[in-house]
């Protein structure tokens, strides 16, 4: 059993080596290594807290959070929300669309509301629409679809549907994923229409099902 002090020392050492060598892949290794170790309850809490803090500072770690931190350490949904809200605010200031996608994905995956979307969804959606980033558009569309019980005619969803229709007519090759998922089969051309009619989707089933089969905890 790896206890709190050993976990703290391990993470400190990994961070020191990464800083000294400039090789932050060491942090990736540390995150993956601890997941495979038997940690005490306090050790898990510390590892989760420190790795989530690092992810807020170093967004390249965000892709590791779900598999190697949130789920194995049973992180409270409220703590994932705090991280996601922080990521969202920082990412908007930096126009970091990839990090924005992760913050929205976490909200969808673990079923919570992002503060920025809740406080002023029109402003938040306008930012996303102006970005013209395909992944950011699709993640935002999924978020608002889920918040509105997958109703395509919901007020919060309609603006994104209109953008999808516009992009379908002007740049389908670039935005095919967003257009395909956001539009009904009757609005899609050729093979896309046939695929949609066949019920093919590129969205993970557990997201569409409105369930999360994880060990993350809700308060």
N, C-alpha and C positions, 0 to 999 in steps of 0.2 A: 504494500500500500504506500503510495507516494503522498506525503503529507504537505501541508501548506508551505513550510520553510523550504523544502526541496523544490517544490514547484516554483516558488519565487526566485530561488537561486538559479534554477535552470533557465527561466525566462530572462532574468537579468544578464546571464552569461551570453545567451543567444543574441540579445539586443546589443550588448557591448561588442561582440564579435562582428555583428552586421555593421555597426557604426564604424568600427576601426577598419574593416576591410572594404566597406562600400558594397558588400555583397548581401543584399537584403533577402536573397533566396534562403539565407540561414533562418530567417523568421518563418518562412514557409515550412521549412523542415521542422522547426520547433513546434509549430502548431500541429503538424501531422504526427509528430513523434509522441506528443503528450496524449493525443486522442487514443493511441494504442496502449497507453499505460493505465494501470489501475490507480486512480486518484481517490483520495479521501473526499468527503463532502466539502470540506473547506478548501481543499486543493482544487476541486472543480470550480467552485465559486471564484477563486482567485484567478485561475487560468482564463475563465470566461471574461471576467472583468478586464484583465490586462490585454487580452487579445482583441476584445471589442474596442478598447481604447486605442490600440495600435491601428485597427482598421479605420477608425475615424481620422487618424493622422496620415495613414498610408493606404489610400483607397485600393491599391493593387491587391490588398489582402481580402477584399470584400468577397471575392469568389470562393474563399475558403470557409466563410462564416457558417453557412447553413450545415454543411456536412461535418465540419471538424470542430465547431464550437456550439452553435445553437442546439443542435440535436443531441450530441453525446453528453453535453453538460446540463441538459434540461433547462436552458435559459428561459427565464420568465418572459412572456410575450411583452410585458410592459417595458422590460429592458431592451428588447429588440426594437420596440417602437421608439424609445429615446435615441438609440443609435441611428435609426432610419431618419428620424426628424433632423438630427444633426447633420447627417450625410446630405440630406436634401438641401438644407440651407447652404451648406458649404459648396455643394456642387453647382447650385444656381449661380452663386457668386463667381465661380470659375468657369461656367459654361462646360462643366464636366458631365457630358450626357451619359457616359457609361456608369458613373457612380449614381446618377439620378435613376437610371434603370434599376440598379440594385436596391435603392431605397424603396422604390415602388414595388419591385418584386417581393421584397420582404413583407411589405404591407399586405400584398395579395396572398402570399403563401401562408402567413401567420395570422391573417384575418384581423387587421387593425386599421384605423384611419390615420392618414398622414395629416399633421397639423396644417400644412400649407394648403392642401386640397380642401380641408374642412373650413378653414378661415376665409378663403377667397378662391373658390374653384375656377371662376372665370379667368382671373388673372393667371392662375397656375396653368390652366389649359392654353391660354393665349401664348404663354412662354413656350410650351411644348409644341404648339402648332407652328410658331415662328422658327423653332429649331430645325424643322424639316428633317429630323433624325428618325429613321424608320423604326428602330428598336424602342426609342423613347415614345413614339406615337403609339405603337402597339401595346407597350406596357401600361401607358396611361389609359388607353381604351379598355384594356382588360380590367384595370383597377375600377374604373367607373361602371363598367358592366357588372362587376361583382357587387359593388356597393348598391347597385340598383336591381339586384336579383336577376341579372342577365336579360333585362328588358331593353331592346334596341331603341325603343321610342322614348326612353327616359330623357328628361330635359338635359341632364348632365352628359348624356351620351351623344345626343344629336349633333352637336358641333363637330365632334370627331368623325361621325359618320359622313358629314358633309365634306370634310377634308379628304376622307378616303375616296369619296366619289370623284372629287376634283383630281386627285392624284391618279386615280384609275384611268382618267381620260387624258392625262398629260404625261405621266411618268410611271406606268405600271411596272416596267422592268426593274426599276429601282425600289419601288415601294410595294412589291407584290405581296409580301407577308402581311403588312398592315391592311392593304386593300382586301386581300383574300379573307382575312378573319373578320374585318369590320363590316363588309358588305354582304347582303343576302345573295343567294345564287342567281336570282334574276337580274342582278346588276353586274354580274361578272361575265367576261367574254370567254368563248372557246372552251379550252380544256379546264380552265379554272371553274367554269360553271359546272362541268361534269363532276369534277372533284368535290365541289361543295355539295352537289346533289347526293353524292355518295357518302356524305357525312364525314369526310376527311378534315381533320384539324391538326394544326401544328402546336396547339396549346396543350400543355401537360394535363392529363385527365384529372389529377387530384385538385387542380386549380378550378377547372370547370365544374367539378362536383361540389365545390364549396366546402371541401374538407381538407384537413391537414393531418396526415397519418405520421406524426412526428412525436418526439419526446419533449418538445418545447412545452412550457407550462404557461397557463393563463392564471392571472390573479383573480 
